[in-house]
Amino acid sequence: MSYANILSGLQTRLQTLTGLTNVLLYEPASIDDTPMAYVFLDNAEIEQGGQVVTALYAITVRVIVRWQENDQAEAQIAPYADSVVDAIRADPSLGSQANSARVTAIEGGFLDTGNGIRFRVMDFTVRVKDLRT
């Protein structure tokens, strides 16, 4: 297994979610069509015992909707609080790309792009365990 394979497996799980226009494995230069998601590495802990390397990745999945009116943005993003968790729970091995994966935290926020456009975001911390021999 590898981090690249884990990202691919995570992307496949997220693409099962209804309504997302895109699931990217990088932060986009511009956000054109929402709701969308992108994925990035937060941190990783690496341990080695004998011939086994254990990597515990903290990966952030950011779901984004355009914020124009608060009630509409909240209604649009709210279902993802459950559906992202459920998508990963449905296949915690990410299509056999990881030993285990689970959402451990959700944090809401806003993203200002600097050009006057504001987005509502929901960040999911996904902990992924990968054993390599």
FENBEL-V332727 format. One record per backbone hydrogen bond with DSSP energy under -1.0 kcal/mol. NH is the residue of the N-H (numbers start at 1). CO is the residue of the C=O. Records with the same first field share a line. If there is no record, write none. Layout:
# FENBEL-V332727
NH=CO + CO
This chain:
# FENBEL-V332727
6=2
7=3
8=4
9=5
10=6
11=7
12=8
13=9
14=10
15=11
16=13
17=14
21=35
24=37
36=64
37=22
38=62
39=24
40=60
42=58
43=58
45=56
47=54
49=52
52=49
53=132
54=47
55=130
56=45
57=128
58=43
59=126
60=40
61=124
62=38
63=122
64=36
65=120
67=118
73=69
74=70
75=71
76=72
77=73
78=74
80=77
81=78
82=79
83=79
84=80
86=82
87=83
88=84
89=85
90=86
94=91
97=93
98=93
99=129
100=129
102=127
104=125
107=123
109=121
111=119
113=117
119=111
120=65
121=109
122=63
123=107
124=61
125=105
126=59
127=102
128=57
129=100
130=55
132=53
